[in-house]
Amino acid sequence: MELSHNDTALHSPAAKKLAEFLRKQGENSNLEISDFEQFESELHEQITALECELVSEELARYDVTAEEIEVAGVVYHHALTSSETYLSAAGLVTVTRNLYRAVGRGSRSMCPLELRVGMINGYFTPRAARQAGFVMAQLTSGESEALFDELENMRPSRSSLDRLPKALSPHWESQRSEWEGVLREQETVPSAAAVVAISVDGVMAPIKGGDQSDKKSLPGKHASGPTGYKEVGCGTVVLYDDQTERLQTVRYARMPESKKVTLQQQLENEVASILALRPDLLRIHLADGAKDNWRLLNELEVHMPKPAQPPIEILDFYHACDHLKNACDAAWGESTAEGKAQFERLKTLLKEAEDGAERVIGSLRYRRDRASGNKRKRLQAELTYFHNQRHRMHYAEYICQDLPIASGVMEASCKTLVTQRLKRSGMAWTMPGGQAILTLRSLIQSNRWRPAWKLLRADFCKDVIVRKNQNPSPTTASQQPKNLVHPIHGLGYVDYPALPLAA
């Protein structure tokens, strides 16, 4: 199709520039080949400029001109008209809009345009905020700023990027339980699912003001954990088929909290939602040896419907191997050929023998009884671990039932949710700032980002009701609908009026 560019028909200044650019490019088609990357950059610049103009015109439709309006039961009177610059996904746009103020001194001005659009933090358009929020969940504000600069669309500053998650988080937290329920209602349980595995763990992260260890000193014991670090709680709910193939994963992460109460509630609601659809699923508790993790999992189970088969508790196989390696190092020497050989032998025994845990315990007991001093002390510590966890170490039986024996999903969640973003060099987090990032990352990694964003975006939109219109004035020619021509295709269209208000 051949496009016709009629200069007299062009309405938008940006469209004129785009048409002129295309015309010159066409005239140069038979000349020496130019730098194609330069062409791409110039074309992109022209198109984003046009997009910004169109976005600015559309934003103007959301403005309200009246003497008196009402928002959420509060009456506002017209204060002034001024211009403001917002950030769209294409770049900066400037709009003239009306501001209103509630009766009384000291009240802040309110902008109906921002409320009706759902402007985020008084600056980001919804689409721009969605993109910026997604990027900020992955990168630091400096890295995000550099990325947007490279993409050459919008170019938010690192300070505005840093403020965005903190502006989103209070909205999410205030309605978190309800919104998480809405997200779960939109999902289904795969028909192939046979097992639901619940895992809990934690990772130490740098917290501002965290000058006390997360684990307080108890009588006769020293506090543990680096000063300034506290434990961020992580939880996963994973659906497996009968061949131990992972079908679906939901991840949660919460900033340090006593007994991880919020995380526990999130996991309870998640599992309950799944069991409401598939009560036949076999439940698995999969974690390392930390007492607090098993306490949480046991308390979670109290609120679940009684299953046909009791939940199976499984100690993560690789955590068990870590303790086995420590024992072998103590017994045969670290990095010795015999120590490595004995570790491989006992690891295979633990995993494949029906009574693997008992045979490992017997072997460690034998070495302990013939050791002394520090070697005996180290062996006794690992032997105690295996004694305490032996009822969760029937790995050969679990494998025969096609059950997962490793909490790799949980370990990966700790790494990808927390460590890779919150534990960069020199970082220290406030509780609200850290949770803002963790919430975004959890939603993204649980494949819930887009539906979650719809809930968030809608919460920034407010209805505006006109209580008293301004005195009508004669309609001028400039206020009449204009018969315009499409800047590219030359097709006629009508300049549309402002959008209707709430009834």
Steps between C-alpha positions, in 0.01 A plus 500: 500500500634844407460765769403852405657785699298820462674782687181708515322217674752459779373607840763389752843669501659164576310341212630773268855423603443128454351552153790726404749243625333224294485725194871579516583136562302404190678760290835359609405141417709490184802669650787347692383270782500689828571380853204273575537530878478876466180457297357274771585752770355796313183312409454387858550857623238633259246230589542542877460877458170436320396252768572758770281757322214252467534396864496865606181562302337190649600601853334839449165320453517382861516854638200651681391863478243590766448727798443218746571126492478207738750218548446221756243709683721810528401822324767695314487848346687614193837651592703560185597379155862412428723278288663180624746258346443126535702198391339272244652183360610704197645791694402824669160655423372839612133564570301800617263390775282638777578473870250499785527553873282395789352767724741599776847642524800288437320240292695355209392549142338206325510426127195321352697411186752301706225322693299406193807378307643319801829690487758325721678714757380811318748438218485161324220412260370147571690334215821682586464399864442136408814487290708690755373286787589182313852623429554627856411155630802366309757779514621780722372851430833592337496193276134561415575860405780382271276236340222747420755743360627227268147409386439866404134515594417649840800604707402503868760623748637265761331701776156466341568130438603454862176659621272293277503162685456686829192670356354173374564290810258672745215447255585131469555443870173667600303250289751218473285217639202590283705548185696180546165325525389661174818379328445145625140502378626569148722192501432130466675189624653298212316172451834315505583623850550223755707663775502840668829577674529780757844632591627771733845647546674826575798705388689764695481846343643842598235707680537866593489540873547125533772533762363204688525145373180338385557224750509635854741365758349231712629395842823310447508580126646775287298698246563380146497676166702797373436833669268712287354196325159348561321203349270555204240223483439312175230248417398299196200292400582262213278264303660183361362228275541129576843502331635778723478754218437850630175645363442822688685706761389786723767691691469733799757708687451716809735735679606396853201433723456313826413135430438586132130545572414676173690245294323219682160654427587542132604136472190382687271691264689378194483134599137526612407647161668211319347234724154651451533402134705184547459349847652174371851647466772344713654762729876520546692712751851553368760706690842498660556411865419840657249458782320824417425380147345174625305686767347723232417205275339308786292801604394552141375142484273552802281735293480272196221248434583151622663309214437141398872438547703685767743759360848363438790688656821491294833646600671659203746236375776748422487655847538148637800453269658821629490360853626165377794675331585679826498166681726338240742791518516459878545122483745461210641844449389784276582460129665161553447224244355269764268772630367567149452128432318443829275800436397365157436156647289627791312747279398220263405287797287778648314554174452146369495257796166430668661553840750755372468748787549226763806364323653847475431559869666167582808590297531844662449353846782251436738781398395717796568224755857472372565874485602747768529871559367738236451221246264319737313824574446571128383147433259512792345823369431344159384177657246695707373666181440162333333362814258796512416486129505123431118481473519742203778314317325200336634607162486162328131475589431854382670434167295182449187711550626761251515768767740796497788460747676834447383853570684644202201721417515644850875555487467665160223723634720619786768582246288660229242672721735639764872450450532620140312824567530584869856390570701707256820663624434789739123449516291540812120499495219654698211269571252677265758545222612138511145366506406716202768327290426152639130535419569596138752217458264245657218596264726487196656166590157351574375604151248735660642834397248604232180410692651647818579822318137535391399498866770749596428736212127506571568599862656827384190594297228702674157619390448875470149645529417852385281673759492844339594593146667824408281768347449406136662726245423531129664226303785635294614369167807347662275295730301350217592144393765520233482304179853368485695275270708203610862622489623191311215342308303818427175352638255743660416484870342724764684653797327333795372680812595440863411165648177479705514524877356262757125513532 
